[in-house]
Amino acid sequence: MAKIVIRTLSLIFISFQLGCQLAPTRYSEHSEGQWQAKVLVKDHAKSESFIVNMDAYAVRDQFLRMDITAALGTPVASLVLQGEQISYILPQQKRYFEGPSSGRALSPILAVPVDPQIFYSLLFDVPPKQKGWTCAKDQKGFLKKCEQSKTGITVTWKERKGRRKNIFIDHKKASLQMNVSWFKPSLDAKKGLFVLKAPSRFKKYRLKK
């Protein structure tokens, strides 16, 4: 009898543990963190698509860093947001950009006219603070869909399981699918993390709002 009780309790405990692992993470409850994701980029105008890896670090609505690498680890871009200012490096083109964060800021590398500030919303599952966005939540209170009619951008969150989630950014010119696979609700180190300096031989560009 005792063995049956122990086995039953063990099964209940295991089921509970699995349930906790599969329960979607409420990212909106966190103020900082680290993420890892794969991003599928589709350029509709050029009929091209490619996949990159993304490591993101953020303090909600204050600081953001994203390091993008190709499948074999080749650096593609590094981006830093500090308040309303953005800077990013394109190592392969030896170019450095800096200026105000706006829908035009990423035009040299991304066809979608999205304000980089929206990445806080994508990572932390909160409605964008920029004007013109309307959002809806699912029955469990998770952010499900956001739209900005002026730009024609739609963001959809799907397939939440544990710390995994899929985020889709759709626009007539291009689309992105971000598959988040890992998350840590803290930053290992902040000193120097949100600072991005232009290498001496890189050509510098000033972004306009």
Phi and psi in degrees as GROMACS dihedral restraints (atoms count N, CA, C in turn):
[ dihedral_restraints ]
;  ai    aj    ak    al  type     phi  dphi    fc
    3     4     5     6     1   -61.9    20    10
    4     5     6     7     1   -39.2    20    10
    6     7     8     9     1   -64.3    20    10
    7     8     9    10     1   -38.1    20    10
    9    10    11    12     1   -64.8    20    10
   10    11    12    13     1   -42.9    20    10
   12    13    14    15     1   -62.4    20    10
   13    14    15    16     1   -44.0    20    10
   15    16    17    18     1   -63.2    20    10
   16    17    18    19     1   -43.0    20    10
   18    19    20    21     1   -63.6    20    10
   19    20    21    22     1   -41.3    20    10
   21    22    23    24     1   -62.7    20    10
   22    23    24    25     1   -45.1    20    10
   24    25    26    27     1   -64.2    20    10
   25    26    27    28     1   -37.4    20    10
   27    28    29    30     1   -64.0    20    10
   28    29    30    31     1   -42.6    20    10
   30    31    32    33     1   -64.4    20    10
   31    32    33    34     1   -40.2    20    10
   33    34    35    36     1   -63.3    20    10
   34    35    36    37     1   -42.6    20    10
   36    37    38    39     1   -64.5    20    10
   37    38    39    40     1   -43.8    20    10
   39    40    41    42     1   -63.7    20    10
   40    41    42    43     1   -42.7    20    10
   42    43    44    45     1   -61.9    20    10
   43    44    45    46     1   -40.1    20    10
   45    46    47    48     1   -63.5    20    10
   46    47    48    49     1   -43.8    20    10
   48    49    50    51     1   -63.0    20    10
   49    50    51    52     1   -43.8    20    10
   51    52    53    54     1   -64.6    20    10
   52    53    54    55     1   -39.1    20    10
   54    55    56    57     1   -61.9    20    10
   55    56    57    58     1   -40.2    20    10
   57    58    59    60     1   -65.7    20    10
   58    59    60    61     1   -38.8    20    10
   60    61    62    63     1   -68.7    20    10
   61    62    63    64     1   -32.0    20    10
   63    64    65    66     1   -89.0    20    10
   64    65    66    67     1   -16.8    20    10
   66    67    68    69     1   -64.7    20    10
   67    68    69    70     1   130.3    20    10
   69    70    71    72     1   -59.1    20    10
   70    71    72    73     1   137.5    20    10
   72    73    74    75     1   -71.1    20    10
   73    74    75    76     1   134.8    20    10
   75    76    77    78     1   -92.0    20    10
   76    77    78    79     1    86.9    20    10
   78    79    80    81     1   -61.4    20    10
   79    80    81    82     1   -26.9    20    10
   81    82    83    84     1   -65.9    20    10
   82    83    84    85     1   -14.1    20    10
   84    85    86    87     1   -84.9    20    10
   85    86    87    88     1    -6.7    20    10
   87    88    89    90     1  -104.9    20    10
   88    89    90    91     1   150.2    20    10
   90    91    92    93     1  -105.6    20    10
   91    92    93    94     1   -10.9    20    10
   93    94    95    96     1  -157.7    20    10
   94    95    96    97     1   169.0    20    10
   96    97    98    99     1   169.8    20    10
   97    98    99   100     1   178.2    20    10
   99   100   101   102     1  -127.7    20    10
  100   101   102   103     1   141.8    20    10
  102   103   104   105     1  -132.5    20    10
  103   104   105   106     1   152.5    20    10
  105   106   107   108     1  -128.5    20    10
  106   107   108   109     1   138.9    20    10
  108   109   110   111     1  -155.1    20    10
  109   110   111   112     1   159.0    20    10
  111   112   113   114     1  -107.9    20    10
  112   113   114   115     1   138.3    20    10
  114   115   116   117     1  -123.3    20    10
  115   116   117   118     1   122.8    20    10
  117   118   119   120     1   -95.7    20    10
  118   119   120   121     1   120.7    20    10
  120   121   122   123     1  -109.8    20    10
  121   122   123   124     1   129.1    20    10
  123   124   125   126     1  -121.9    20    10
  124   125   126   127     1   121.1    20    10
  126   127   128   129     1   -98.1    20    10
  127   128   129   130     1   105.6    20    10
  129   130   131   132     1   -68.6    20    10
  130   131   132   133     1   -36.3    20    10
  132   133   134   135     1   -65.3    20    10
  133   134   135   136     1   -39.8    20    10
  135   136   137   138     1   -95.0    20    10
  136   137   138   139     1    -4.5    20    10
  138   139   140   141     1    56.1    20    10
  139   140   141   142     1    42.2    20    10
  141   142   143   144     1  -120.6    20    10
  142   143   144   145     1   154.3    20    10
  144   145   146   147     1  -149.8    20    10
  145   146   147   148     1   149.6    20    10
  147   148   149   150     1  -157.2    20    10
  148   149   150   151     1   161.2    20    10
  150   151   152   153     1  -117.6    20    10
  151   152   153   154     1   136.3    20    10
  153   154   155   156     1  -130.5    20    10
  154   155   156   157     1   161.7    20    10
  156   157   158   159     1   -99.4    20    10
  157   158   159   160     1   144.6    20    10
  159   160   161   162     1  -130.3    20    10
  160   161   162   163     1   130.0    20    10
  162   163   164   165     1  -113.1    20    10
  163   164   165   166     1   122.3    20    10
  165   166   167   168     1  -121.8    20    10
  166   167   168   169     1   144.1    20    10
  168   169   170   171     1  -135.2    20    10
  169   170   171   172     1   132.7    20    10
  171   172   173   174     1  -151.7    20    10
  172   173   174   175     1   145.7    20    10
  174   175   176   177     1  -112.2    20    10
  175   176   177   178     1   118.2    20    10
  177   178   179   180     1   -50.0    20    10
  178   179   180   181     1   123.5    20    10
  180   181   182   183     1    62.1    20    10
  181   182   183   184     1    14.5    20    10
  183   184   185   186     1  -125.9    20    10
  184   185   186   187     1   -54.8    20    10
  186   187   188   189     1  -137.1    20    10
  187   188   189   190     1   144.5    20    10
  189   190   191   192     1  -148.0    20    10
  190   191   192   193     1   137.3    20    10
  192   193   194   195     1  -132.7    20    10
  193   194   195   196     1   136.6    20    10
  195   196   197   198     1  -132.2    20    10
  196   197   198   199     1   128.7    20    10
  198   199   200   201     1  -113.3    20    10
  199   200   201   202     1   121.8    20    10
  201   202   203   204     1  -109.8    20    10
  202   203   204   205     1   131.1    20    10
  204   205   206   207     1  -130.8    20    10
  205   206   207   208     1   154.5    20    10
  207   208   209   210     1   -76.3    20    10
  208   209   210   211     1   176.2    20    10
  210   211   212   213     1   -55.8    20    10
  211   212   213   214     1   -35.4    20    10
  213   214   215   216     1   -94.0    20    10
  214   215   216   217     1    10.8    20    10
  216   217   218   219     1    92.7    20    10
  217   218   219   220     1     3.0    20    10
  219   220   221   222     1   -69.3    20    10
  220   221   222   223     1   127.7    20    10
  222   223   224   225     1   -61.5    20    10
  223   224   225   226     1   132.2    20    10
  225   226   227   228     1  -109.5    20    10
  226   227   228   229     1   -45.0    20    10
  228   229   230   231     1  -164.5    20    10
  229   230   231   232     1   152.7    20    10
  231   232   233   234     1  -131.9    20    10
  232   233   234   235     1   133.2    20    10
  234   235   236   237     1  -131.4    20    10
  235   236   237   238     1   140.1    20    10
  237   238   239   240     1  -133.7    20    10
  238   239   240   241     1   133.1    20    10
  240   241   242   243     1  -112.9    20    10
  241   242   243   244     1   129.7    20    10
  243   244   245   246     1  -130.8    20    10
  244   245   246   247     1   104.6    20    10
  246   247   248   249     1    62.0    20    10
  247   248   249   250     1  -121.8    20    10
  249   250   251   252     1   -97.1    20    10
  250   251   252   253     1     7.5    20    10
  252   253   254   255     1  -108.3    20    10
  253   254   255   256     1   142.7    20    10
  255   256   257   258     1  -127.2    20    10
  256   257   258   259     1   147.1    20    10
  258   259   260   261     1  -142.8    20    10
  259   260   261   262     1   144.3    20    10
  261   262   263   264     1  -154.1    20    10
  262   263   264   265     1   154.3    20    10
  264   265   266   267     1  -118.5    20    10
  265   266   267   268     1   137.8    20    10
  267   268   269   270     1  -114.8    20    10
  268   269   270   271     1    93.0    20    10
  270   271   272   273     1   -57.7    20    10
  271   272   273   274     1   -41.0    20    10
  273   274   275   276     1   -68.1    20    10
  274   275   276   277     1   -31.9    20    10
  276   277   278   279     1   -93.7    20    10
  277   278   279   280     1    -3.5    20    10
  279   280   281   282     1    53.3    20    10
  280   281   282   283     1    50.7    20    10
  282   283   284   285     1  -126.6    20    10
  283   284   285   286     1   146.5    20    10
  285   286   287   288     1  -131.3    20    10
  286   287   288   289     1   130.3    20    10
  288   289   290   291     1  -121.1    20    10
  289   290   291   292     1   144.4    20    10
  291   292   293   294     1  -153.1    20    10
  292   293   294   295     1   152.6    20    10
  294   295   296   297     1   155.5    20    10
  295   296   297   298     1  -166.0    20    10
  297   298   299   300     1   -72.1    20    10
  298   299   300   301     1   144.5    20    10
  300   301   302   303     1   -76.0    20    10
  301   302   303   304     1   126.2    20    10
  303   304   305   306     1  -159.7    20    10
  304   305   306   307     1   178.9    20    10
  306   307   308   309     1   -67.3    20    10
  307   308   309   310     1   -13.5    20    10
  309   310   311   312     1   -98.3    20    10
  310   311   312   313     1    -9.8    20    10
  312   313   314   315     1   -60.1    20    10
  313   314   315   316     1   -35.9    20    10
  315   316   317   318     1   -98.8    20    10
  316   317   318   319     1     9.7    20    10
  318   319   320   321     1   -57.8    20    10
  319   320   321   322     1   -29.0    20    10
  321   322   323   324     1   -66.8    20    10
  322   323   324   325     1   -19.1    20    10
  324   325   326   327     1  -127.3    20    10
  325   326   327   328     1   -13.3    20    10
  327   328   329   330     1  -138.1    20    10
  328   329   330   331     1   127.5    20    10
  330   331   332   333     1   -73.8    20    10
  331   332   333   334     1   -22.9    20    10
  333   334   335   336     1   -76.5    20    10
  334   335   336   337     1   124.6    20    10
  336   337   338   339     1   -78.5    20    10
  337   338   339   340     1    61.8    20    10
  339   340   341   342     1  -103.4    20    10
  340   341   342   343     1   136.7    20    10
  342   343   344   345     1   -70.4    20    10
  343   344   345   346     1   128.2    20    10
  345   346   347   348     1   -55.3    20    10
  346   347   348   349     1   -21.7    20    10
  348   349   350   351     1   -60.7    20    10
  349   350   351   352     1   -21.0    20    10
  351   352   353   354     1   -67.0    20    10
  352   353   354   355     1   -18.8    20    10
  354   355   356   357     1   -64.3    20    10
  355   356   357   358     1   -25.7    20    10
  357   358   359   360     1   -61.8    20    10
  358   359   360   361     1   -41.0    20    10
  360   361   362   363     1   -66.4    20    10
  361   362   363   364     1   -41.6    20    10
  363   364   365   366     1   -63.1    20    10
  364   365   366   367     1   -42.6    20    10
  366   367   368   369     1   -78.2    20    10
  367   368   369   370     1   -43.5    20    10
  369   370   371   372     1   -95.6    20    10
  370   371   372   373     1     1.1    20    10
  372   373   374   375     1    57.2    20    10
  373   374   375   376     1    50.1    20    10
  375   376   377   378     1  -126.9    20    10
  376   377   378   379     1   150.2    20    10
  378   379   380   381     1   -61.1    20    10
  379   380   381   382     1   141.9    20    10
  381   382   383   384     1   -59.4    20    10
  382   383   384   385     1   144.1    20    10
  384   385   386   387     1   -87.3    20    10
  385   386   387   388     1   -13.9    20    10
  387   388   389   390     1   -69.2    20    10
  388   389   390   391     1   156.6    20    10
  390   391   392   393     1   -69.6    20    10
  391   392   393   394     1   151.1    20    10
  393   394   395   396     1    90.7    20    10
  394   395   396   397     1     2.9    20    10
  396   397   398   399     1   -94.7    20    10
  397   398   399   400     1   138.3    20    10
  399   400   401   402     1  -123.8    20    10
  400   401   402   403     1   136.8    20    10
  402   403   404   405     1  -130.5    20    10
  403   404   405   406     1   156.9    20    10
  405   406   407   408     1  -134.5    20    10
  406   407   408   409     1   148.6    20    10
  408   409   410   411     1  -114.1    20    10
  409   410   411   412     1   159.6    20    10
  411   412   413   414     1   -84.8    20    10
  412   413   414   415     1  -175.5    20    10
  414   415   416   417     1   -65.6    20    10
  415   416   417   418     1   -21.2    20    10
  417   418   419   420     1   -94.9    20    10
  418   419   420   421     1     3.3    20    10
  420   421   422   423     1    89.1    20    10
  421   422   423   424     1     6.6    20    10
  423   424   425   426     1   -84.5    20    10
  424   425   426   427     1   143.7    20    10
  426   427   428   429     1   -62.4    20    10
  427   428   429   430     1   130.2    20    10
  429   430   431   432     1  -113.0    20    10
  430   431   432   433     1   -42.8    20    10
  432   433   434   435     1  -155.3    20    10
  433   434   435   436     1   139.2    20    10
  435   436   437   438     1  -133.2    20    10
  436   437   438   439     1   140.7    20    10
  438   439   440   441     1  -133.4    20    10
  439   440   441   442     1   145.6    20    10
  441   442   443   444     1  -126.4    20    10
  442   443   444   445     1   103.6    20    10
  444   445   446   447     1   -63.5    20    10
  445   446   447   448     1   -34.0    20    10
  447   448   449   450     1   -62.3    20    10
  448   449   450   451     1   -41.9    20    10
  450   451   452   453     1   -96.2    20    10
  451   452   453   454     1   -14.9    20    10
  453   454   455   456     1    76.0    20    10
  454   455   456   457     1    23.2    20    10
  456   457   458   459     1   -96.1    20    10
  457   458   459   460     1   134.8    20    10
  459   460   461   462     1  -124.0    20    10
  460   461   462   463     1   132.5    20    10
  462   463   464   465     1  -118.0    20    10
  463   464   465   466     1   129.5    20    10
  465   466   467   468     1  -129.9    20    10
  466   467   468   469     1   135.5    20    10
  468   469   470   471     1  -105.1    20    10
  469   470   471   472     1   131.1    20    10
  471   472   473   474     1  -141.0    20    10
  472   473   474   475     1   166.8    20    10
  474   475   476   477     1    51.5    20    10
  475   476   477   478     1    52.9    20    10
  477   478   479   480     1   -78.3    20    10
  478   479   480   481     1   129.3    20    10
  480   481   482   483     1  -155.2    20    10
  481   482   483   484     1   110.8    20    10
  483   484   485   486     1    62.6    20    10
  484   485   486   487     1  -128.7    20    10
  486   487   488   489     1   -92.2    20    10
  487   488   489   490     1     3.5    20    10
  489   490   491   492     1   -88.4    20    10
  490   491   492   493     1   147.2    20    10
  492   493   494   495     1  -163.0    20    10
  493   494   495   496     1   153.2    20    10
  495   496   497   498     1  -113.5    20    10
  496   497   498   499     1   132.8    20    10
  498   499   500   501     1  -122.5    20    10
  499   500   501   502     1   130.0    20    10
  501   502   503   504     1  -115.7    20    10
  502   503   504   505     1   126.9    20    10
  504   505   506   507     1  -114.7    20    10
  505   506   507   508     1   115.1    20    10
  507   508   509   510     1  -116.3    20    10
  508   509   510   511     1   137.3    20    10
  510   511   512   513     1  -150.8    20    10
  511   512   513   514     1   157.6    20    10
  513   514   515   516     1   -64.0    20    10
  514   515   516   517     1   -26.1    20    10
  516   517   518   519     1   -86.7    20    10
  517   518   519   520     1   -34.0    20    10
  519   520   521   522     1  -162.5    20    10
  520   521   522   523     1   167.5    20    10
  522   523   524   525     1  -144.6    20    10
  523   524   525   526     1   154.2    20    10
  525   526   527   528     1  -129.9    20    10
  526   527   528   529     1   141.1    20    10
  528   529   530   531     1  -122.0    20    10
  529   530   531   532     1   114.4    20    10
  531   532   533   534     1  -105.5    20    10
  532   533   534   535     1   114.3    20    10
  534   535   536   537     1  -102.1    20    10
  535   536   537   538     1    99.1    20    10
  537   538   539   540     1   -78.6    20    10
  538   539   540   541     1   125.4    20    10
  540   541   542   543     1  -117.3    20    10
  541   542   543   544     1   -14.8    20    10
  543   544   545   546     1  -149.6    20    10
  544   545   546   547     1   144.9    20    10
  546   547   548   549     1  -151.3    20    10
  547   548   549   550     1   139.0    20    10
  549   550   551   552     1  -128.7    20    10
  550   551   552   553     1   122.8    20    10
  552   553   554   555     1   -78.9    20    10
  553   554   555   556     1    37.1    20    10
  555   556   557   558     1  -163.3    20    10
  556   557   558   559     1   165.9    20    10
  558   559   560   561     1  -108.3    20    10
  559   560   561   562     1   133.6    20    10
  561   562   563   564     1   -65.8    20    10
  562   563   564   565     1   -37.6    20    10
  564   565   566   567     1  -157.6    20    10
  565   566   567   568     1   142.9    20    10
  567   568   569   570     1  -110.5    20    10
  568   569   570   571     1   -24.3    20    10
  570   571   572   573     1   -63.2    20    10
  571   572   573   574     1   118.6    20    10
  573   574   575   576     1    79.6    20    10
  574   575   576   577     1    -8.3    20    10
  576   577   578   579     1   -65.6    20    10
  577   578   579   580     1   -38.0    20    10
  579   580   581   582     1  -103.4    20    10
  580   581   582   583     1    34.4    20    10
  582   583   584   585     1  -122.2    20    10
  583   584   585   586     1   129.4    20    10
  585   586   587   588     1  -131.5    20    10
  586   587   588   589     1   116.1    20    10
  588   589   590   591     1  -110.4    20    10
  589   590   591   592     1   146.8    20    10
  591   592   593   594     1   -77.9    20    10
  592   593   594   595     1   126.3    20    10
  594   595   596   597     1   -58.5    20    10
  595   596   597   598     1   150.4    20    10
  597   598   599   600     1   -58.9    20    10
  598   599   600   601     1   -33.2    20    10
  600   601   602   603     1   -92.8    20    10
  601   602   603   604     1     2.3    20    10
  603   604   605   606     1   -83.9    20    10
  604   605   606   607     1   144.2    20    10
  606   607   608   609     1   -79.7    20    10
  607   608   609   610     1   133.5    20    10
  609   610   611   612     1  -102.0    20    10
  610   611   612   613     1   140.1    20    10
  612   613   614   615     1  -128.2    20    10
  613   614   615   616     1   140.1    20    10
  615   616   617   618     1  -102.1    20    10
  616   617   618   619     1   121.7    20    10
  618   619   620   621     1   -79.9    20    10
  619   620   621   622     1   143.7    20    10
  621   622   623   624     1  -105.7    20    10
  622   623   624   625     1   151.1    20    10
